[in-house]
Amino acid sequence: MENIIRTKVKDLLKSEAGKDVLAKGWVRTKRGNKNVAFIALNDGSTINNIQIVVDKTPENEAVLAKVTTGACIAVWGKLVESVGGGQATEIQATEIEVYGECDPVRYPLQKKDTSFEFLRTVAHLRPRTNTFGAIYRVRNQMAYAIHKFFHDKGFVYMHTPLITASDCEGAGQMFRVTTLDMDNLPRNKKGGIDYTKDFFGKETSLTVSGQLEGELGALALGEIYTFGPTFRAENSNTPRHLAEFWMIEPEMAFYDIKDNMDLAEEFIKYLVKYALDNCREDIQFLNDRYDNELIARLEGVADTEFVRLTYTEGIKILEAAGVEWEYPVSWGTDLQSEHERYLVEKHFQKPVILTDYPKDIKAFYMKQNEDGKTVRAMDVLFPKIGEIIGGSERESSLAKLEARIDETGMSRKGLEWYLDTRRFGSAPHSGFGLGFERLLLFVTGMSNIRDVIPFPRTPKNAEY
């Protein structure tokens, strides 16, 4: 049987019985009696295991002793119709080879249920669990769907720098990048650190967003998107924050705020529908195991027209709600997750796009409205998550942009290249950002963002 080519479990489960097959994977469980052993084998291609049936004989006793939970094996045999329930076919094994043994005492992923908190401490092994196999397969499908959506629309995929000298959000919570000797820092005449001696000759950081560079692309190529890692040195130990996460940021020339909202709604509905159509088994598993409203919530978003509401109208609803908020709400305050979720889950019971925020709580690059108080921002709010997309029409007037930069106290020095886009052929344009992990929280029904990225980076945690 040496010339048989390996078939993935996903394909074996769809195959007709009667042929000789070779399967390879990791043992999830082994059970049986004195005559026969039943092995559940999984190779990561599907949430489902294939059952291996092995007749116990003196010849295979030594091999079966090494087949423990977590061991990696190859199985030759015949694909037959299953006698027991739970699966249509199974493999009647004729030969087993153990590739890698697994110490049943030390292996942390035994059959008993383990908590998400514990699994974060063994993030290098958690992909072998049903739950995390499902999550990472969904993550893969969502990444593909993002590229497909924009590619089919003719957008240009643009790579923006991870190392940058500009702070897009103006919040200053950035990770510094340096090759300077921390024990012997060079000093300038004023006693400050002399960054001219650093690798790039200036102070640099990991990016918080590819947006500003993305705008440069949009104002030449028309419609672009970025999709890559971003970094925030924010000391937030919450279930919604990571220090390293992935962002999708489209920027479109000649789009106004309405065009921007239309694209954001179409995009997020496309992704949710794609997940339902292409990740059904994994999502069904997550629905049945953790959140029995998950599929209903996804279908609800895919088939619903989003509510569009101004920030001012939203504040009026929240003030009249008669709820004792943890964070008091009034015109001019930044909305918290509790406020966003109230509008979505309680008041409208559907996703909401909130627009026209006070300019003082939004970034410098957003287009100012005629009232002088608000900007053409738009945030898409989702059930369970709160804000999932944030964006705006961008300020195309050089004078207004310069005035806003001065108003916020930002340094003009590192932004002249950005201002050039308004000096030389400025155009109306818009864009938004979608946090990839926030999307995955919604699609998988997980409640902690650390569980939808393989190796989470959070305060005091940079393992692996």
Salt bridges, closest charged atoms under 4 A:
ASP20 OD1 - LYS78 NZ 3.30
ASP43 OD2 - ARG6 NH2 3.06
ASP113 OD1 - ARG289 NH2 2.90
ASP152 OD2 - LYS148 NZ 2.91
ASP152 OD1 - HIS151 ND1 3.97
ASP194 OD2 - LYS197 NZ 3.07
GLU203 OE2 - ARG176 NH2 2.80
GLU215 OE1 - ARG422 NH2 2.85
GLU215 OE1 - HIS429 NE2 2.67
GLU251 OE2 - ARG394 NH2 2.49
ASP262 OD2 - LYS258 NZ 2.89
ASP262 OD1 - ARG308 NH2 2.82
GLU265 OE2 - LYS269 NZ 2.87
GLU265 OE1 - ARG308 NH2 3.13
GLU266 OE2 - LYS153 NZ 3.08
ASP277 OD2 - LYS273 NZ 3.18
ASP282 OD1 - ARG137 NH2 2.96
ASP291 OD2 - ARG297 NH2 2.43
ASP291 OD2 - LYS384 NZ 3.46
GLU299 OE2 - ARG280 NH2 3.55
GLU338 OE2 - HIS339 NE2 3.67
GLU345 OE2 - ARG341 NE 2.68
GLU370 OE2 - ARG376 NH2 3.64
ASP379 OD2 - LYS362 NZ 3.12
GLU393 OE1 - ARG376 NH1 3.29
GLU395 OE2 - LYS367 NZ 3.78
GLU402 OE2 - ARG412 NH2 3.17
GLU402 OE2 - ARG423 NH2 3.94
GLU407 OE2 - LYS359 NZ 3.60
GLU407 OE2 - ARG404 NH1 2.94
GLU416 OE2 - ARG412 NE 3.25
GLU416 OE1 - ARG423 NH2 2.66
ASP420 OD1 - ARG423 NH1 2.68
GLU437 OE2 - ARG139 NH2 2.86
ASP451 OD2 - ARG120 NH2 2.88
ASP451 OD1 - ARG126 NH1 3.26
